[in-house]
Structures are given as structure tokens and as C-alpha cells.
């Protein structure tokens, strides 16, 4: 009865439109063309048995010869809760076939079954199985046919990912070179792979990942919108459904591990087993303290960012409302510092989508409008990355060879960057006007606005802004929301970035906003709004008046003009928060905030002669690199 009540609660919340990490379905499908799919089981580090769907080329791997001299199939591993029966679009939501788990999950068919144009005739003809790749899709513990209790990013899942990579790299059909693939939750497991750094892991294609369990639920003590309260319960339901309903009786031989696996350990309970770990997890996630043991166990940033072995191709959208944009640089910055020759990315103004998502479901090669992010070529560049690091092939595309970032601004313009955030930024400090707001359920704050951008003084903002505020409160834990806007001439405002802070006491606080890549055009103004709540946050009203004594918003502004040297257009998955702005300027004492003299200057040969690196790298030309 309790399970059914939980099921009904979660289903009702989902139908109400609340977010759930992951996205996409895992409907079982026949084996992809050119492959044969079988089941396999292997132990994790603590003995928990894990289940995998293994797709090998139909002709096997013995005859697969690679450019690096190895023989056997290079392997792509993906691990998460979405592959087995009883997950998304399955029994957990009350429908779907729970007996077809041995078939192939189509969660990543947009890449695994994509037909690449290998003969340059403009038509797709060959998928990765026909090229000799093997793919292993693993149910992490507690899901599908894997044993154990769901762990929501804890030590158990972390050891599972290391075990999956090691197993895949040591099979007789493998060439010993393993790459990983995933998005959202199964990108989180990829970051676990970076943190664990098992043997055989050579490359990773990481899309919109979670990097920190705390960061998916909170920012600076403020809980994200209410949907995140049910997220762990939803994943628990994925666990309990196949393990407690008809899947056991319909397919008992294959379900044995899912009902006899290890239950999990609560380190704060003297090592006592906690079979009801889903209940524990749903209690633990309500703790807003980042230093709580539960969150520390799930913070991968310190270890993953130090990885200097694995070649990482990364992507994240700056308007993602699922895996929040403040998850972008916590690991990526460390990778670019520790492994700069083998780290690159796509960044832009899109939501929780993949580079391979197509408008209308089609795959029109070279037609940028056909791709959700606004640029074709993600699949080709990702395959090129894997071909190089898993097979020893030379790069086909200069952007991969040069480890460049492909960046998109809000206008839909694309360019290369040698590094992101950019190497040539200076900082604009915008003062925050003093004022007050009431910490309630409503957005009743105030604005600071700049002068208009003058013609010829247009400038670009790249990366995260830093907010510093000096506040006085009378009751602990007042909620502060700060939003940086581009205010259009007609008064409409488009959000560039935002952040929140749960203020424990009076004092000064500094924190970063979500990143953005934004061109401030002539006639527009910068605006900074202060209020107590936001559509992306859960309010905790204290009812008190909060006094803001002042502060600054420090924004990264590139010094050099950017050449728009890549083809592309605006994403169709852009998500912006908008507000009506009634004011024109805000008096800051006797002064008005001035944003003149910010225009970028061209990068010249004199700069190169002076040893200043080109912030866009050495890529030349204005054509799409894969054409």
C-alpha cells in the first residue's frame, strides 16, 4: 500500500509538470542494425551483481583492426537507471512491457544507431556497430536487473562505474580501450568514472552532467523548485518496481540478482544495513547543509577535476533548468587546467538537450536548422573524438585536434574559443543600489539599471558573474535572489544569469551566478533585480524585511573582438525567464552607472608578436569543420 501511495504521489507530480533528472525514454527496442545484443552480469567492487546489455558487431570483434595496432572492439560504456525494465516509460509509471529487458534500450539511439556518411556522398550509410564498436549499457545498482539498493550517486554507484569500465576493458572481444557516453544522470556516472579513474578508461563524451549531488537540489542553501523533493523518491520507485512486482515472476532466472543484492550501508548508523535506503535518501536530501556527510559523498568535483588521463568532450546548455548551469564549470575548469590538451566542449544557450537532438526527429546533415542546439556536427565530432582516443586514428576535424570550444551566444552566433571561460576577460563591476525587500512568497524586490549601451560600445559577457552583497537581517535564513538581465529598449528583460543565497546572518556574502554568453547590444541596459523568490527556487519565507546596504556584480568582459568563425544558428531549446521592467534608470546616490568604454578591440598581429595568445585558438576559416 505504501508503494502504491508513493507511486500515485509521484505520478501526480510528474503530470503537474515538475522536473525529473534525466529526460528521454528507455523503451526497449530490437538490436540495432549490424549488432547482436546479449545480457551479461558481473560483480561491482562490493560483490553487488550488475546487469548489462552488450551490443557487439554481428560479425564479432576478432577481425576488428584499429589504427593503434590493437585488435578487438573499442567499447563505449553507459551506466545509469534508464536501461532496464521498470524505468522511464515502463512499469514504474504503470505501463510498458516488463518482460523485454533483454532487448536493446534506445535511450542513445540518436548516436549509437546514427548513420554516418563514410563515403562522402551526403547520405548516411554506416553506424558505429558496422564500424566495429561495442556498446555496453549497464543498470546501476538497484535498477533493472542489477542487484543492490539504489544509491543516488553515492559510493556504491561510484564503484559500479569503475567496475563497468574495468569489465568492458578486459573482455576477450575488447581492444582494452573504453570510452563513456551519457547525458544527465548517466553523465553523472561518467563524472564518477573520472573521479574513480579506472584502468582502460580513455575518453568520455559527457552531456549536461550532474557533478555534485548537492548542486542538483540546492544552490547556496536555497532549494531548487519543489520537483526536486521527489526526485530521489522517483528513482527509488524505478528500483522497487522491477524488484517487487511481476518482473520477478515473469523472468525469474534473470531477476535473481535484483532481489538478492546488497542493500547498502548507512555510514552514520554504525554500518547497519538499511534495506529501506530509498526512505533514508529522501530524508537526507532535505538537509540544506553542503557539509552534511550525504552531500560530501556525492560531491565529485575534487576528484573528477584532477583527472589528467581521460580525454573529455563536454557539453552543457547555459539555460538548462534540469541539471542547473551552475554545474558547468565545477569539474570542467579542473580538466582544462590538468589536461588542457585533451579537453574540449560545446557551450551555448540551450536547455536540457543533447548535441544530437534533431528537430522533428530527422538528421539532415549540414542543415543547422535541423538540429536543436542550432549547429550540425555533434555526432561527427564525437565519433572523431572516440576514433582518435579508442582506435588511434588521426583527427578528421580541426576543432578536435586543437581542443577548441564551440560557443554559441544568445543571438545564435557560433565561434571557437581556445578556452572557456575566455582567457582575455577583464571584469566590469556594476554597483548594486541599496534598498530593501520582504522575504515572502512573492517577487517583491527592486532593480538596479545601467545607462543604455551606446552605438559602437557593444560588448560581450562570457561565463559566470560574481555577486557580492552586504545585508542586514533580523531572522536567520532569509532568502536572497539576484538576477542579471539584458533590458531591451521596450522594457522587456531577458535573463543572463541568476543565483540565490540562504543568508544565515547579517554580513557580506560573495557567490557566482549561472553562466551566460551574451552580447549587450546598442540601446540595451544591464539590469540587476533583487527579490526573495524565483520560478526556479523553492521559497522559504521568513516574512522579514531584508536590508541590502549595497554590493557589486562583477561580470567577465572579453578584451578582444570575436570572429564568428563557425556556422550555426539559434537553438530551438532556448529557455529564458522574462520580466516587465517599468523604469529607465536608477539613481545611485548622485551618480548613474556608466557602461561606456567596454567595446572589444580587434586581435592583431602586434598582439601575437607580443606573445598574447589568440583567445579563439588557431582555427582558421568560417566554414563548418566537418564539411
C-alpha positions as CSV (number, residue, x, y, z in Angstrom):
1,X,0.0,0.0,0.0
2,X,2.8,2.4,0.8
3,X,4.5,1.8,-2.5
4,X,1.2,2.4,-4.4
5,X,0.7,5.7,-2.5
6,X,4.2,6.8,-3.3
7,X,3.6,5.8,-6.9
8,X,0.4,7.8,-7.1
9,X,2.0,10.8,-5.5
10,X,5.0,10.9,-7.9
11,X,2.8,10.3,-11.0
12,X,0.6,13.2,-10.0
13,X,3.6,15.4,-9.5
14,X,5.0,14.4,-12.9
15,X,1.8,15.1,-14.7
16,X,1.8,18.5,-13.0
17,X,4.9,19.3,-14.9
18,X,7.7,19.0,-12.3
19,X,11.2,18.3,-13.4
20,X,12.9,14.9,-13.2
21,X,16.6,14.4,-13.9
22,X,17.5,12.5,-17.0
23,X,14.9,13.0,-19.7
24,X,14.4,10.8,-22.7
25,X,12.9,7.3,-22.7
26,X,14.4,3.9,-22.4
27,X,11.8,1.9,-24.4
28,X,13.2,-1.5,-25.3
29,X,13.9,-2.0,-29.0
30,X,15.3,-4.7,-31.3
31,X,19.0,-5.0,-31.7
32,X,20.4,-2.1,-33.8
33,X,21.4,-2.9,-37.4
34,X,24.8,-4.6,-37.6
35,X,24.8,-5.8,-34.0
36,X,23.8,-8.7,-31.7
37,X,22.6,-7.9,-28.2
38,X,23.1,-10.2,-25.2
39,X,22.8,-10.0,-21.4
40,X,25.8,-10.1,-19.1
41,X,26.3,-9.9,-15.3
42,X,29.4,-9.0,-13.4
43,X,30.3,-8.0,-9.8
44,X,30.8,-4.5,-8.6
45,X,33.6,-3.7,-6.0
46,X,31.5,-4.9,-3.1
47,X,30.1,-8.0,-4.8
48,X,26.8,-6.5,-5.9
49,X,25.9,-8.1,-9.2
50,X,25.4,-5.7,-12.1
51,X,23.5,-6.3,-15.3
52,X,24.5,-5.0,-18.8
53,X,23.1,-5.1,-22.3
54,X,26.0,-5.8,-24.5
55,X,25.8,-5.0,-28.2
56,X,28.6,-6.4,-30.4
57,X,29.1,-6.2,-34.1
58,X,27.2,-9.1,-35.9
59,X,30.5,-10.3,-37.3
60,X,32.2,-10.2,-33.9
61,X,35.3,-8.4,-32.8
62,X,38.1,-10.8,-33.8
63,X,38.6,-9.1,-37.2
64,X,38.4,-5.5,-36.0
65,X,41.8,-4.0,-36.5
66,X,42.5,-0.5,-35.2
67,X,44.9,2.2,-36.2
68,X,46.8,2.0,-32.9
69,X,47.7,-1.7,-33.7
70,X,45.1,-3.2,-31.3
71,X,42.7,-5.9,-32.3
72,X,39.2,-6.1,-31.0
73,X,36.3,-3.8,-30.5
74,X,36.7,-0.4,-28.9
75,X,34.0,-0.1,-26.2
76,X,31.5,2.6,-25.3
77,X,30.1,2.2,-21.8
78,X,27.0,4.0,-20.4
79,X,25.6,3.3,-16.9
80,X,22.5,4.6,-15.2
81,X,18.9,3.9,-14.1
82,X,17.3,4.2,-17.5
83,X,18.2,1.0,-19.4
84,X,16.4,-1.9,-17.6
85,X,12.8,-2.8,-17.3
86,X,10.7,-0.8,-14.8
87,X,12.2,2.6,-15.6
88,X,11.1,5.5,-17.7
89,X,8.1,4.7,-19.9
90,X,8.0,1.3,-18.1
91,X,6.3,-0.3,-15.1
92,X,7.4,2.5,-12.7
93,X,4.8,4.7,-14.3
94,X,2.2,2.0,-14.7
95,X,2.7,1.0,-18.3
96,X,5.1,-0.7,-20.6
97,X,6.3,-4.3,-21.1
98,X,8.3,-5.5,-18.1
99,X,9.5,-8.8,-19.8
100,X,11.5,-7.3,-22.7
101,X,14.6,-6.1,-20.7
102,X,17.0,-8.3,-22.6
103,X,16.3,-6.2,-25.7
104,X,18.2,-3.1,-26.5
105,X,17.3,0.2,-24.8
106,X,17.0,3.0,-27.4
107,X,18.0,5.8,-24.9
108,X,21.0,6.7,-27.0
109,X,19.9,5.6,-30.5
110,X,20.5,9.2,-31.7
111,X,24.2,8.3,-31.6
112,X,24.5,4.5,-31.4
113,X,22.3,4.0,-34.4
114,X,23.1,7.2,-36.3
115,X,24.2,6.6,-39.9
116,X,27.4,8.3,-40.6
117,X,28.3,9.4,-44.1
118,X,31.5,7.4,-44.6
119,X,31.6,7.6,-48.4
120,X,31.1,11.4,-48.6
121,X,28.0,11.2,-50.8
122,X,25.8,13.3,-48.4
123,X,23.9,10.3,-47.3
124,X,24.3,8.3,-44.1
125,X,25.4,4.7,-44.7
126,X,27.2,3.2,-41.6
127,X,26.6,3.1,-37.9
128,X,29.1,2.5,-35.1
129,X,28.4,-1.2,-34.9
130,X,29.2,-1.6,-38.5
131,X,32.4,0.3,-37.8
132,X,33.5,-2.2,-35.2
133,X,32.4,-0.6,-31.9
134,X,30.9,-2.5,-29.0
135,X,28.4,-0.8,-26.7
136,X,27.7,-1.8,-23.0
137,X,24.7,-0.3,-21.3
138,X,24.7,-1.1,-17.6
139,X,21.9,-0.9,-15.0
140,X,23.5,0.8,-11.9
141,X,22.7,-0.9,-8.6
142,X,19.1,-1.2,-7.7
143,X,17.8,-0.7,-11.3
144,X,16.6,-3.1,-14.0
145,X,18.3,-6.5,-13.3
146,X,21.2,-5.2,-11.2
147,X,21.3,-6.1,-7.6
148,X,21.6,-3.8,-4.6
149,X,19.7,-0.8,-3.5
150,X,19.6,2.5,-5.5
151,X,22.4,4.8,-4.3
152,X,21.7,8.2,-5.9
153,X,25.3,9.0,-6.7
154,X,26.9,7.5,-3.6
155,X,29.9,5.3,-3.1
156,X,28.0,2.3,-4.4
157,X,27.3,3.8,-7.8
158,X,30.8,5.2,-8.0
159,X,32.3,1.8,-7.6
160,X,29.8,0.4,-10.0
161,X,31.1,2.7,-12.8
162,X,34.7,1.7,-12.1
163,X,33.7,-1.9,-12.2
164,X,31.7,-1.5,-15.5
165,X,34.7,0.2,-17.3
166,X,37.2,-2.4,-16.0
167,X,34.9,-5.3,-17.0
168,X,34.4,-3.9,-20.5
169,X,38.1,-3.3,-21.0
170,X,39.1,-6.8,-20.0
171,X,36.7,-8.9,-22.2
172,X,38.2,-11.0,-24.9
173,X,36.2,-9.1,-27.5
174,X,37.5,-5.7,-26.3
175,X,40.6,-3.9,-27.6
176,X,41.1,-2.7,-24.0
177,X,40.2,0.9,-24.8
178,X,37.0,2.2,-23.2
179,X,35.0,5.4,-23.7
180,X,31.9,6.5,-21.9
181,X,28.7,8.2,-23.1
182,X,25.8,9.7,-21.3
183,X,23.6,12.7,-20.6
184,X,22.2,14.0,-17.3
185,X,22.1,11.1,-14.8
186,X,24.2,8.7,-16.9
187,X,26.6,11.7,-17.4
188,X,26.8,11.8,-13.6
189,X,28.1,8.3,-13.7
190,X,30.6,9.4,-16.3
191,X,31.9,12.0,-13.9
192,X,32.1,9.2,-11.3
193,X,34.3,7.4,-13.8
194,X,36.6,10.5,-14.0
195,X,36.8,10.5,-10.2
196,X,37.5,6.8,-9.9
197,X,39.8,6.8,-12.9
198,X,39.8,3.0,-13.5
199,X,42.2,1.3,-15.9
200,X,41.1,1.2,-19.6
201,X,39.1,4.5,-19.4
202,X,40.5,6.6,-22.2
203,X,37.7,9.0,-23.3
204,X,34.4,10.4,-22.2
205,X,31.6,12.2,-24.1
206,X,29.8,14.0,-21.2
207,X,26.5,15.8,-21.9
208,X,24.7,18.0,-19.3
209,X,26.0,16.1,-16.3
210,X,25.3,16.3,-12.6
211,X,28.7,16.8,-10.9
212,X,27.6,17.3,-7.3
213,X,24.5,15.8,-5.7
214,X,24.0,18.9,-3.6
215,X,24.1,21.1,-6.6
216,X,21.3,19.3,-8.3
217,X,19.0,20.1,-5.4
218,X,20.4,23.3,-3.8
219,X,22.4,26.4,-4.6
220,X,24.0,28.2,-1.6
221,X,21.4,26.6,0.8
222,X,18.4,27.5,-1.4
223,X,16.4,24.5,-2.6
224,X,15.6,24.4,-6.3
225,X,11.9,24.2,-7.3
226,X,9.7,21.7,-5.5
227,X,10.0,19.0,-8.1
228,X,13.4,18.1,-6.8
229,X,11.9,17.0,-3.5
230,X,10.5,13.9,-5.2
231,X,13.5,13.1,-7.5
232,X,15.1,10.5,-5.2
233,X,11.7,9.0,-4.5
234,X,11.2,8.7,-8.2
235,X,14.5,6.9,-8.7
236,X,13.6,4.7,-5.7
237,X,10.4,3.8,-7.5
238,X,12.4,2.7,-10.5
239,X,14.3,0.4,-8.1
240,X,11.3,-1.0,-6.3
241,X,9.0,-1.6,-9.2
242,X,11.0,-4.3,-11.1
243,X,12.2,-5.8,-7.8
244,X,8.8,-6.1,-6.2
245,X,6.2,-6.5,-8.9
246,X,5.6,-9.0,-11.7
247,X,9.1,-8.8,-13.3
248,X,10.3,-11.3,-10.7
249,X,7.8,-14.0,-11.6
250,X,7.8,-13.3,-15.3
251,X,11.5,-13.7,-15.8
252,X,12.9,-15.3,-12.5
253,X,16.2,-16.5,-13.9
254,X,17.3,-13.0,-15.0
255,X,15.8,-11.2,-12.0
256,X,17.6,-13.2,-9.3
257,X,20.3,-10.6,-8.6
258,X,17.8,-7.7,-8.4
259,X,16.1,-9.3,-5.4
260,X,19.2,-10.7,-3.6
261,X,21.7,-7.9,-4.0
262,X,23.4,-5.9,-1.2
263,X,21.0,-3.4,0.4
264,X,23.5,-0.6,1.1
265,X,25.2,0.8,4.2
266,X,24.4,4.0,6.2
267,X,27.8,5.2,7.4
268,X,26.2,7.3,10.1
269,X,24.4,4.3,11.6
270,X,27.4,2.2,12.7
271,X,27.4,0.3,9.5
272,X,23.9,-1.2,9.9
273,X,22.2,-2.3,6.7
274,X,19.5,0.0,5.6
275,X,17.2,-2.0,3.2
276,X,14.8,0.9,3.1
277,X,17.6,3.1,1.6
278,X,15.1,5.0,-0.5
279,X,13.5,6.3,2.6
280,X,16.8,7.3,4.1
281,X,17.8,9.1,0.9
282,X,14.5,11.0,0.8
283,X,15.2,12.2,4.3
284,X,18.8,13.1,3.7
285,X,18.2,15.2,0.7
286,X,16.1,17.6,2.8
287,X,19.3,18.8,4.6
288,X,20.5,22.1,3.1
289,X,24.0,21.8,4.7
290,X,26.6,21.2,1.9
291,X,28.9,19.8,4.6
292,X,26.5,17.0,5.5
293,X,28.1,13.6,5.0
294,X,25.4,12.6,2.4
295,X,26.3,15.5,0.2
296,X,30.1,15.2,0.7
297,X,29.9,11.6,-0.5
298,X,28.2,12.8,-3.7
299,X,30.4,15.8,-4.5
300,X,32.7,14.6,-7.3
301,X,34.3,17.9,-8.0
302,X,37.5,17.5,-6.0
303,X,38.5,14.1,-7.5
304,X,37.0,14.3,-11.0
305,X,38.5,17.7,-11.7
306,X,42.0,16.4,-11.0
307,X,41.8,13.7,-13.7
308,X,44.7,14.2,-16.2
309,X,44.3,10.8,-18.0
310,X,40.9,10.8,-19.7
311,X,40.2,12.8,-22.9
312,X,36.9,14.6,-22.2
313,X,34.4,16.1,-24.7
314,X,31.9,18.1,-22.7
315,X,28.7,19.9,-23.4
316,X,26.2,21.9,-21.3
317,X,23.5,24.4,-22.0
318,X,23.5,27.7,-20.1
319,X,19.7,27.7,-19.9
320,X,19.4,24.2,-18.6
321,X,16.7,24.1,-15.9
322,X,17.3,20.4,-15.1
323,X,21.0,19.9,-14.4
324,X,21.5,23.5,-13.5
325,X,24.1,25.7,-15.3
326,X,26.0,26.2,-12.0
327,X,27.0,22.6,-12.6
328,X,29.0,23.6,-15.7
329,X,32.5,24.6,-14.5
330,X,33.0,22.7,-11.2
331,X,34.7,19.9,-13.0
332,X,35.4,21.3,-16.4
333,X,37.7,24.1,-15.1
334,X,39.9,21.5,-13.4
335,X,40.0,19.3,-16.5
336,X,41.1,22.2,-18.7
337,X,43.8,23.0,-16.1
338,X,45.1,19.5,-15.6
339,X,44.5,18.0,-19.0
340,X,44.3,21.0,-21.4
341,X,45.5,19.1,-24.5
342,X,42.7,16.6,-24.2
343,X,39.6,18.6,-23.1
344,X,37.1,20.4,-25.3
345,X,33.4,21.4,-25.2
346,X,30.3,22.8,-26.8
347,X,28.6,25.5,-24.7
348,X,25.5,27.6,-25.6
349,X,22.1,29.0,-24.9
350,X,20.1,25.7,-24.9
351,X,18.1,23.8,-22.3
352,X,18.4,20.1,-21.2
353,X,19.2,18.7,-24.6
354,X,21.9,16.8,-26.4
355,X,24.0,18.0,-29.3
356,X,22.5,15.1,-31.3
357,X,18.8,16.1,-30.7
358,X,17.2,16.8,-34.0
359,X,14.1,19.0,-34.7
360,X,11.3,16.8,-36.0
361,X,13.4,13.7,-35.3
362,X,15.3,14.0,-38.6
363,X,19.0,14.0,-39.2
364,X,19.7,16.5,-42.1
365,X,23.4,16.6,-42.4
366,X,24.8,20.1,-42.8
367,X,21.4,21.7,-42.1
368,X,22.0,23.6,-38.9
369,X,18.3,24.4,-38.6
370,X,17.6,20.7,-38.3
371,X,19.5,20.4,-35.0
372,X,18.0,21.5,-31.7
373,X,21.2,23.3,-30.4
374,X,21.4,25.2,-33.7
375,X,24.5,23.5,-35.1
376,X,25.1,20.3,-37.0
377,X,28.1,18.1,-36.5
378,X,27.9,16.9,-32.9
379,X,27.7,13.2,-33.8
380,X,30.6,13.5,-36.3
381,X,32.8,15.3,-33.9
382,X,32.0,12.9,-31.0
383,X,32.8,9.9,-33.2
384,X,36.0,11.6,-34.4
385,X,37.0,12.1,-30.7
386,X,36.3,8.4,-29.9
387,X,38.1,7.2,-33.1
388,X,41.2,9.1,-32.0
389,X,41.4,8.0,-28.4
390,X,40.0,4.5,-28.6
391,X,41.4,3.4,-32.0
392,X,44.4,5.7,-32.6
393,X,43.1,7.4,-35.7
394,X,44.2,10.9,-36.7
395,X,41.7,13.6,-36.1
396,X,39.5,14.4,-39.0
397,X,38.3,17.8,-37.6
398,X,40.5,20.7,-36.7
399,X,38.3,21.7,-33.7
400,X,39.1,18.3,-32.1
401,X,42.8,18.4,-33.0
402,X,43.1,21.9,-31.5
403,X,40.9,21.2,-28.4
404,X,38.7,24.1,-29.1
405,X,35.4,25.1,-27.5
406,X,32.5,25.8,-29.8
407,X,30.4,28.5,-28.2
408,X,27.0,30.0,-29.0
409,X,25.7,33.3,-27.8
410,X,22.0,34.4,-27.4
411,X,21.9,35.8,-30.9
412,X,22.6,32.3,-32.3
413,X,26.2,33.2,-33.4
414,X,28.8,30.5,-33.1
415,X,32.6,30.8,-32.7
416,X,35.6,29.0,-31.4
417,X,37.3,29.7,-28.1
418,X,40.7,28.4,-27.1
419,X,39.4,28.1,-23.5
420,X,36.1,28.7,-21.8
421,X,35.6,30.9,-19.8
422,X,37.7,33.1,-22.1
423,X,41.4,33.8,-21.5
424,X,41.2,37.5,-22.2
425,X,38.5,38.7,-19.8
426,X,38.5,41.8,-17.8
427,X,35.8,42.5,-15.2
428,X,33.1,45.1,-15.1
429,X,31.9,45.9,-11.6
430,X,28.3,47.0,-11.6
431,X,27.2,48.6,-8.3
432,X,24.1,47.3,-6.6
433,X,21.8,50.0,-5.3
434,X,20.9,50.0,-1.6
435,X,17.4,49.0,-0.8
436,X,15.0,46.6,0.9
437,X,12.8,43.7,0.1
438,X,10.4,41.5,2.0
439,X,11.2,37.8,2.3
440,X,7.8,36.4,1.2
441,X,6.3,34.0,-1.4
442,X,6.2,36.8,-3.9
443,X,8.8,38.5,-6.0
444,X,8.6,42.0,-4.5
445,X,12.1,43.3,-4.8
446,X,13.8,46.2,-6.6
447,X,16.0,46.9,-9.6
448,X,19.4,48.5,-10.4
449,X,19.7,49.6,-14.0
450,X,22.6,50.9,-16.1
451,X,22.7,53.5,-18.8
452,X,22.0,52.4,-22.3
453,X,24.8,50.8,-24.3
454,X,25.9,53.4,-26.8
455,X,26.3,52.7,-30.5
456,X,29.8,51.4,-31.1
457,X,30.2,50.3,-27.5
458,X,28.6,46.9,-27.7
459,X,30.3,44.2,-25.5
460,X,30.1,40.6,-24.7
461,X,29.6,38.8,-21.3
462,X,31.1,35.3,-21.1
463,X,31.0,32.9,-18.2
464,X,29.9,33.4,-14.6
465,X,29.4,36.8,-12.9
466,X,30.3,37.2,-9.2
467,X,27.8,38.9,-6.8
468,X,28.9,40.5,-3.5
469,X,26.2,41.8,-1.2
470,X,26.2,43.4,2.3
471,X,22.9,42.6,4.0
472,X,21.2,43.1,7.4
473,X,18.6,40.7,8.6
474,X,16.8,40.0,11.9
475,X,15.8,36.4,11.5
476,X,18.2,33.7,10.2
477,X,18.0,32.1,6.8
478,X,16.5,34.9,4.7
479,X,16.3,34.0,1.0
480,X,18.1,36.3,-1.4
481,X,17.6,36.0,-5.2
482,X,19.7,38.1,-7.6
483,X,19.1,38.1,-11.4
484,X,21.2,39.7,-14.0
485,X,19.2,40.9,-17.1
486,X,19.6,42.3,-20.5
487,X,16.9,45.0,-20.5
488,X,15.6,45.7,-24.0
489,X,14.6,49.2,-25.2
490,X,10.9,48.3,-24.9
491,X,11.3,47.4,-21.3
492,X,11.3,43.6,-21.6
493,X,14.1,41.9,-19.8
494,X,15.9,38.7,-20.7
495,X,17.7,36.8,-18.0
496,X,21.5,36.4,-18.5
497,X,22.2,34.6,-15.2
498,X,20.9,34.2,-11.7
499,X,21.8,32.9,-8.3
500,X,20.3,32.5,-4.8
501,X,21.6,32.6,-1.3
502,X,20.1,31.5,2.0
503,X,21.5,34.1,4.3
504,X,22.2,32.8,7.9
505,X,23.0,36.2,9.5
506,X,23.8,39.8,8.7
507,X,27.1,40.3,6.8
508,X,28.8,40.3,3.5
509,X,28.4,37.3,1.1
510,X,30.0,36.5,-2.3
511,X,28.8,33.9,-4.8
512,X,28.6,33.3,-8.6
513,X,25.7,33.4,-10.9
514,X,24.7,30.9,-13.6
515,X,27.0,31.4,-16.7
516,X,25.9,33.1,-19.9
517,X,27.3,34.0,-23.2
518,X,25.7,37.3,-24.0
519,X,26.1,40.2,-26.4
520,X,24.9,43.6,-25.0
521,X,23.6,45.5,-28.0
522,X,23.3,49.2,-28.5
523,X,20.2,50.7,-26.8
524,X,20.1,47.9,-24.2
525,X,20.7,48.2,-20.5
526,X,22.1,45.9,-17.8
527,X,19.7,45.3,-15.0
528,X,20.1,43.5,-11.7
529,X,16.9,42.5,-9.8
530,X,16.9,41.7,-6.1
531,X,14.0,39.7,-4.7
532,X,13.1,36.7,-2.4
533,X,12.0,34.0,-4.8
534,X,12.3,32.8,-8.4
535,X,10.4,30.3,-10.6
536,X,13.4,28.0,-10.3
537,X,13.6,28.1,-6.5
538,X,11.5,26.8,-3.6
539,X,10.6,29.8,-1.3
540,X,11.3,29.6,2.5
541,X,9.6,32.9,3.6
542,X,10.7,34.3,6.9
543,X,8.4,37.3,6.5
544,X,11.1,39.8,7.5
545,X,12.4,42.9,5.8
546,X,15.9,42.4,4.3
547,X,18.1,45.5,4.1
548,X,20.7,45.5,1.3
549,X,23.4,48.0,2.1
550,X,24.9,47.7,-1.4
551,X,27.2,45.4,-3.3
552,X,28.6,44.7,-6.8
553,X,28.0,42.4,-9.7
554,X,31.4,41.6,-11.4
555,X,31.0,40.5,-15.0
556,X,33.6,38.9,-17.3
557,X,34.0,41.0,-20.4
558,X,36.4,39.8,-23.2
559,X,39.0,42.3,-24.3
560,X,39.2,41.2,-28.0
561,X,36.6,41.1,-30.7
562,X,35.3,37.6,-31.6
563,X,35.3,36.4,-35.1
564,X,32.1,34.4,-35.8
565,X,34.1,31.6,-37.5
566,X,31.6,28.7,-37.2
567,X,28.3,28.2,-39.0
568,X,25.2,27.8,-36.9
569,X,22.0,29.4,-35.7
570,X,19.8,29.9,-32.7
571,X,18.8,26.9,-30.6
572,X,15.2,25.8,-30.7
573,X,15.5,24.8,-27.0
574,X,16.2,28.2,-25.5
575,X,14.7,28.9,-22.1
576,X,14.6,32.4,-20.7
577,X,12.9,33.9,-17.7
578,X,11.3,37.3,-18.6
579,X,10.0,40.3,-16.5
580,X,8.4,43.6,-17.4
581,X,10.6,46.5,-16.5
582,X,9.0,49.8,-15.9
583,X,12.0,52.0,-15.0
584,X,14.6,53.5,-17.3
585,X,17.5,54.4,-15.0
586,X,18.2,54.1,-11.3
587,X,19.8,56.8,-9.3
588,X,22.9,55.5,-7.3
589,X,23.3,58.4,-5.0
590,X,24.3,61.3,-7.2
591,X,25.7,59.0,-9.9
592,X,24.3,56.9,-12.8
593,X,26.1,53.6,-13.5
594,X,28.1,54.1,-16.7
595,X,28.9,51.2,-19.1
596,X,30.8,53.0,-21.8
597,X,34.3,52.2,-23.0
598,X,33.7,48.4,-22.8
599,X,33.8,47.7,-26.5
600,X,36.3,45.0,-27.5
601,X,39.2,45.7,-29.8
602,X,40.4,43.5,-32.7
603,X,43.1,40.9,-32.1
604,X,46.1,42.0,-34.2
605,X,49.4,40.7,-35.4
606,X,51.0,43.1,-32.9
607,X,49.2,41.2,-30.1
608,X,50.5,37.9,-31.4
609,X,54.1,39.3,-31.7
610,X,53.8,40.5,-28.1
611,X,53.0,36.9,-27.0
612,X,49.3,37.4,-26.4
613,X,47.6,34.2,-27.4
614,X,44.6,34.4,-29.7
615,X,41.6,33.7,-27.4
616,X,39.9,31.9,-30.2
617,X,42.7,29.5,-30.9
618,X,44.4,28.8,-34.2
619,X,41.3,27.6,-36.1
620,X,41.1,29.3,-39.5
621,X,38.1,29.7,-41.8
622,X,34.4,30.4,-41.5
623,X,33.1,27.0,-42.7
624,X,31.7,24.1,-40.7
625,X,34.7,22.0,-39.9
626,X,33.0,18.7,-40.8
627,X,32.0,19.7,-44.3
